Amino acid sequence: MSKDMKNVNNWHWVDKNCINWAKTYFEEHLSNVSVEKNGNSVTTKKVTSVEGDVDVNQRKGKIITIFDVAITLTFEGKTANGTEVTGKIEIPEVAHDTDADDYVFDVSIDSDNSTKQPIRDLIRTDLSAALRKKLVAFAKDLIQTHGKDVQVDSDFSRPSTPKPAATTTTTTSTSSMKSASSTSTSSGGGAAGGPAVNTTTLSDTIEFQAPASDIYNVLLDETKVAVWSRSKASIEPKVGAKFSLFGGTITGEIQALEKDKKIVQSWRINSWPAGHYSTVTMELDQGTSSTVLKVKQAGVPIGEEDLTRRNWNNFYWTEIKRTFGYVILSMTSSKLVVAEEITTSQKASSSLSSSSSSSSRKEDRTRRRRRHKTKTRRAGSGSGAGGMVMGAGFVALAAFVVGLCYGLIL
């Protein structure tokens, strides 16, 4: 494939998995890092584990790095009094959205005792500072090494955005989000002087085995959003409140709210034309055993449909399912496709449906009690008659014995 055929104008989304390169990079840069202070010394020896994801992406001429890895390395040290120390350092999260000051270094010392404490202190102060400098350089080196593989132009900093497509009628169907309306033209999402943008409308329907109140809170509660998005989030359930998700990749403003029923918000991806926002309307319809979420997104730029669908499906619905255990059912052509069975959500839904049949269960219990009482009365009558017969026989037998004894005496 020629250079021009690879990705004309850098318009399409391109990504590259760089985890193997990252493992080699960390082995080279984090091994043999030494510090010394007050006669105490420590040196990192070997990177034993690099687990996670490292990707380089390109969209519309912009290079994006997305990585989140956990690193484990061993070290050797010696205290001022000659005590040799070995152990390991675990860095649980090195991510594209983590500040250097937030890196955590968990130190484990073999056969730990108080004489080895100076080495632990040296790692936490001086060695961790040296490792932070190495980690900070990773994102830049990642782009410099692999950016050219996902972008045609060697000038990574220069965006290359094609002219908007001519206004046409677009109808696109997929297994999830689907284009539903004819193309329209907007100007910067209402921003004065913004570029004209040809747009379309996407729609989707997802069924959750959970109450509507749960889904409403999962989408608007800042703590819960941070959990399922696995990133810093700024959002609150208040009309006029601005929100920012995924480190600023998704931004917008809450425009209307109807508790547990409806959410309307302006919404954009940072790769869209500057100042352009779509309008997302989410409607919650709670049934007896599940909640249906209907999503309509008006104002999606032409050419951004696939990326937008992937963002909703991969980073919203799938992550909510994984985090909170809700079953997600994709509704396509009036057919439900079950994605996964989660027993915890079924318990929640069963509590919703139990109320509808409680009256019939009460009637059944009443009928059973009546039958039981009838059987008890009948059984009691039989046992009483039997008791009377047995009592009469006992009296006759006693009279016979007395009479016999009396005859013998005479």
DAKATA-V821529 format. One record per residue. SS is DSSP state (alpha for helix, beta for strand, coil for the rest). PSI is psi in whole degrees, 0 to 359 (* if undefined). OMEGA is omega in radians with two decimals (none if undefined). Layout:
BEGIN
<<SS,PSI,OMEGA> <SS,PSI,OMEGA>>
END
This chain:
BEGIN
<<coil,133,-3.11> <coil,167,3.14> <alpha,319,-3.10> <alpha,330,-3.13> <alpha,345,-3.07> <alpha,311,-3.14> <coil,88,-3.03> <alpha,127,3.13> <alpha,16,3.14> <alpha,37,-3.03> <coil,323,-3.02> <coil,155,3.09> <coil,128,3.10> <beta,137,3.11> <beta,156,-3.13> <beta,131,3.10> <beta,122,-3.05> <coil,23,-3.06> <alpha,321,-3.14> <alpha,319,3.08> <alpha,321,-3.13> <alpha,321,3.12> <alpha,315,3.11> <alpha,320,-3.13> <alpha,311,-3.11> <alpha,325,3.09> <alpha,322,-3.12> <alpha,322,-2.99> <alpha,338,-3.11> <alpha,351,3.08> <coil,150,3.08> <coil,36,3.00> <coil,121,-3.02> <beta,146,3.01> <beta,155,-3.14> <beta,141,-3.13> <beta,129,3.11> <coil,37,3.12> <coil,353,3.08> <beta,141,-3.12> <beta,151,3.11> <beta,144,-3.11> <beta,133,3.02> <beta,139,-3.06> <beta,307,-3.01> <beta,139,3.01> <beta,115,-3.05> <beta,342,-3.09> <beta,135,2.98> <beta,107,-3.09> <beta,135,3.09> <beta,207,-3.08> <beta,140,3.06> <beta,116,-3.13> <beta,148,2.96> <beta,129,-3.09> <beta,153,3.08> <beta,134,3.08> <beta,121,3.11> <coil,43,3.05> <coil,1,-3.10> <beta,128,3.13> <beta,131,-3.14> <beta,132,3.05> <beta,132,3.10> <beta,114,3.12> <beta,151,3.11> <beta,105,-3.07> <beta,158,3.01> <beta,134,-3.03> <beta,138,3.05> <beta,133,3.12> <beta,155,3.14> <beta,163,3.13> <beta,161,3.01> <beta,145,3.14> <beta,172,3.11> <beta,132,3.13> <coil,171,-3.12> <coil,333,-3.14> <coil,8,3.03> <coil,4,3.13> <coil,125,3.13> <beta,140,-3.05> <beta,135,3.03> <beta,161,3.13> <beta,200,-3.13> <beta,157,3.10> <beta,128,3.09> <beta,129,3.06> <beta,98,-2.96> <beta,337,-3.11> <beta,116,2.95> <beta,106,-2.99> <beta,161,-3.11> <coil,337,-3.12> <coil,18,3.12> <coil,128,3.09> <coil,151,-3.11> <alpha,323,-3.12> <alpha,345,-3.11> <alpha,356,3.10> <coil,139,-3.13> <coil,135,3.13> <coil,106,3.12> <beta,120,-3.03> <beta,129,3.04> <beta,125,-3.10> <beta,131,3.11> <coil,135,3.13> <coil,55,-3.03> <coil,141,3.01> <coil,175,-3.02> <alpha,332,-3.11> <alpha,342,-3.11> <alpha,0,-3.10> <alpha,323,3.12> <alpha,327,3.12> <alpha,319,3.09> <alpha,316,3.13> <alpha,322,-3.13> <alpha,323,3.11> <alpha,317,-3.08> <alpha,333,-3.11> <alpha,293,-2.99> <alpha,314,-3.09> <alpha,320,3.12> <alpha,324,3.10> <alpha,320,3.12> <alpha,322,3.12> <alpha,325,3.10> <alpha,318,3.14> <alpha,322,3.11> <alpha,319,-3.10> <alpha,326,-3.13> <alpha,327,-3.10> <coil,350,-3.02> <alpha,312,-3.08> <alpha,316,3.14> <alpha,315,3.13> <alpha,327,3.11> <alpha,315,3.14> <alpha,316,-3.12> <alpha,326,-3.10> <alpha,320,-2.98> <alpha,353,-3.12> <alpha,324,-3.11> <alpha,340,-3.12> <alpha,344,-3.14> <coil,6,-3.12> <coil,136,-3.10> <coil,310,-3.10> <coil,137,3.14> <coil,345,3.10> <coil,92,-3.02> <coil,335,-3.04> <coil,347,-3.08> <coil,114,3.12> <coil,147,3.12> <coil,101,-3.06> <coil,124,-3.12> <coil,164,3.08> <coil,148,3.12> <coil,146,3.13> <coil,156,3.12> <coil,151,-3.11> <coil,121,3.13> <coil,170,3.03> <coil,123,-3.03> <coil,126,3.03> <coil,113,-3.09> <coil,132,3.13> <coil,139,3.05> <coil,181,-3.13> <coil,353,3.13> <coil,256,3.10> <coil,140,-3.13> <beta,145,3.11> <beta,134,-2.99> <coil,346,-3.02> <coil,169,3.12> <coil,159,-3.09> <coil,142,3.05> <beta,169,-3.14> <beta,127,3.09> <beta,166,-3.13> <beta,95,3.05> <alpha,32,3.13> <alpha,29,-3.14> <alpha,353,-3.14> <coil,135,-3.12> <coil,133,3.08> <coil,5,-3.13> <coil,163,-3.13> <coil,150,3.06> <beta,132,-3.08> <beta,125,3.05> <beta,130,-3.02> <beta,168,3.07> <beta,178,-3.11> <beta,134,3.09> <beta,152,3.08> <beta,154,3.14> <beta,154,3.08> <beta,124,-3.13> <beta,139,3.11> <beta,128,3.13> <beta,137,3.03> <coil,72,-3.10> <coil,156,3.08> <coil,154,3.14> <alpha,325,-3.13> <alpha,325,3.11> <alpha,313,-3.12> <alpha,319,3.12> <alpha,313,-3.13> <alpha,324,3.13> <alpha,329,-3.12> <alpha,342,-3.02> <alpha,339,-3.13> <coil,124,-3.03> <alpha,319,-3.14> <alpha,315,-3.12> <alpha,322,3.11> <alpha,319,3.12> <alpha,327,-3.13> <alpha,308,-3.07> <alpha,337,3.08> <alpha,347,-3.14> <coil,39,3.13> <coil,170,3.11> <coil,137,-3.12> <coil,144,3.06> <beta,108,-3.09> <coil,149,3.07> <coil,149,-3.11> <coil,72,-3.08> <coil,129,3.13> <coil,131,-3.11> <coil,351,-3.14> <coil,135,3.09> <beta,151,3.12> <beta,156,3.11> <beta,125,-3.11> <beta,157,3.07> <alpha,49,3.08> <alpha,27,3.12> <alpha,1,3.11> <coil,322,3.08> <beta,126,3.11> <beta,163,3.12> <beta,199,-3.09> <beta,140,3.08> <beta,123,-3.08> <beta,329,3.14> <beta,147,3.13> <beta,140,2.95> <beta,106,-2.93> <coil,128,3.10> <coil,10,-3.09> <coil,321,-3.00> <beta,140,3.06> <beta,128,3.06> <beta,131,-3.10> <beta,149,2.91> <beta,148,-2.94> <beta,136,3.10> <beta,154,2.96> <beta,143,-3.03> <coil,351,3.09> <coil,354,3.10> <coil,164,3.07> <coil,140,-3.05> <coil,132,3.07> <coil,359,-3.10> <coil,129,3.13> <coil,145,2.95> <beta,170,3.06> <beta,119,-3.11> <beta,125,3.08> <beta,121,3.12> <beta,125,3.13> <beta,129,-3.12> <beta,127,3.13> <beta,105,-3.09> <beta,127,3.06> <coil,198,-3.11> <coil,332,-3.08> <coil,3,-3.12> <coil,173,3.10> <beta,129,3.11> <beta,126,3.09> <beta,117,3.10> <beta,124,-3.08> <beta,129,3.05> <beta,127,-3.10> <beta,108,-3.14> <beta,140,3.07> <beta,24,3.10> <beta,125,-3.12> <beta,140,3.07> <coil,134,-3.09> <coil,347,-3.13> <coil,6,-3.05> <alpha,310,-3.07> <alpha,316,3.13> <alpha,319,-3.13> <alpha,318,3.08> <alpha,314,-3.13> <alpha,321,3.13> <alpha,314,3.13> <alpha,311,-3.05> <alpha,314,-3.04> <alpha,321,-2.99> <alpha,345,3.06> <alpha,284,-2.94> <alpha,316,-3.13> <alpha,318,-3.12> <alpha,325,3.06> <alpha,318,3.11> <alpha,311,-3.10> <alpha,322,-3.02> <alpha,315,-3.00> <alpha,357,3.05> <coil,25,3.09> <coil,138,3.03> <coil,135,3.08> <beta,127,3.09> <beta,120,3.11> <beta,124,-3.09> <beta,111,-3.10> <beta,124,-3.13> <coil,44,3.11> <coil,18,3.09> <beta,141,3.13> <beta,128,3.09> <beta,111,-3.08> <beta,125,-3.10> <coil,320,-3.07> <coil,150,3.11> <coil,123,3.14> <coil,112,-3.03> <alpha,331,-3.11> <alpha,321,3.13> <alpha,331,3.11> <alpha,325,3.08> <alpha,320,3.14> <alpha,318,-3.11> <alpha,327,-3.14> <alpha,329,3.12> <alpha,332,3.13> <alpha,322,-3.06> <alpha,343,-3.06> <alpha,328,-3.08> <alpha,329,-3.08> <alpha,335,-3.10> <alpha,9,-3.07> <alpha,322,-3.11> <alpha,320,3.13> <alpha,323,3.11> <alpha,324,3.09> <alpha,317,3.13> <alpha,320,3.11> <alpha,317,-3.14> <alpha,321,3.13> <alpha,316,3.13> <alpha,320,-3.14> <alpha,320,3.13> <alpha,319,3.14> <alpha,316,3.13> <alpha,321,-3.14> <alpha,318,3.13> <alpha,320,3.14> <alpha,316,3.11> <alpha,322,-3.12> <alpha,317,3.13> <alpha,318,3.14> <alpha,316,3.13> <alpha,322,3.14> <alpha,321,3.13> <alpha,318,-3.14> <alpha,316,-3.11> <alpha,327,3.13> <alpha,317,3.13> <alpha,317,3.11> <alpha,323,-3.14> <alpha,321,-3.14> <alpha,319,3.14> <alpha,315,-3.14> <alpha,321,3.14> <alpha,318,3.12> <alpha,319,3.12> <alpha,321,3.13> <alpha,320,3.13> <alpha,317,-3.14> <alpha,317,3.13> <alpha,318,-3.14> <alpha,320,3.14> <alpha,321,3.13> <alpha,316,3.14> <alpha,317,-3.14> <alpha,317,-3.13> <alpha,319,3.14> <alpha,314,3.13> <alpha,320,-3.11> <alpha,320,-3.13> <alpha,321,-3.13> <alpha,324,-3.13> <alpha,319,3.14> <coil,*,none>>
END
